[in-house]
Amino acid sequence: MKTKDLDLSHVLSSKPKGGVMYFLGQRALVIDARALGFLRKELINNLGLSVARNMLTRLGYAHGWLTADNLSSEYPELLEDPTCGPALHMLQGMVNAREFRANPIDDPVHNMTCIWEDSYEAEQHLIHIGISGEPVCWTLTGYVSGYISRMLGRETYCIEDKCRGKGDALCHIESRTREDWGNLIDDHLPFFKEETIDGVLKDVTARLRRSERRLSRFKRLFNGDVHPAGIIASSEAMRQVLDIARRAAKVDSSVIISGESGVGKELIARFIHDESARAGRPFVAVNCGAVTETLLESEFFGHAKGSFTGADSDRTGLFEAANGGTILLDEIGEMPPGMQMKLLRVLQEKAVRRVGENRSRPVDAKVIAATNRDLD
Ligand SMILES: [Zn+2]
């Protein structure tokens, strides 16, 4: 058998009345492309674009890998022919492959390029989701990756750079082994891996749990006027304070709370943290008045081992400890002006430099400053 002679009669078999159908000797289905389009839409709407892309890429990969594997049983001589993959892809009705170019299989740099016309996937994406900013032929590129990986017995990936689904006239793909892609494959690789789904689902579960916790706090707040942080909101003035705090929580900028000692500034800060998207991440509270001036910098920014007498190990500063969360700087008015300038720089640059180190480390912490003084 030669690839150019291959047609549906060689690969597809079924009883005239159907019931069971085979492609290359394995059970196959005829399914309306629009049904896959609906599935795609459901996946994107319910799980987000990354998970949907991940699942569909892996579905395509399994399909391509199995197709090559079935070919090796039915027509083993064709597995060596690089043009057979595109031919089978076409016989499965998924895409029209044109201008196929490939280096011979025994070439150490086996790569191939191809133009795709009539991609079923770009078509369905445009119908159900609309035009995309990125290529969308995820099952098809997954298929090529799986097929060639099985064919060569080497990890191989196919990347699409032009796509009908993002407004190009035709789709264009290139496939190379992992080594030949080098760093260029890094952004695409997660979509081929199982962990991506796990990671995103864990993240979704964690966010769901946080939302549930917040919901139950809200319920308690409305039922009993008592916030779990210990705030009793029975007076109109206190309700207004909480309302402002809640709004401050929704904006990811720094907040300053002023008020006399003992009015519960830390509770309000904690409330803002709990109501913000940073809830569940660290909340670090520090009383600036209680830290000795000589230790302030190391306390806030950390230090490198040996940077001063007594610094016998590396130390993480409070800003780094609050990374992703919130840091409360209580009694900020007690802080020396020089140190206040340094804090300002951290807020502007979103990075800290440990004492005794030359490099900056990025930090992302919401800063809440509290004071009992009138600050100018
Ligand atoms: Zn495409």
Residues whose N, C-alpha, C, O or C-beta is under 5 A from the ligand:
A	BS01	ZN	S119 A122 V136 C137 K162 C163 R164 G165 C171
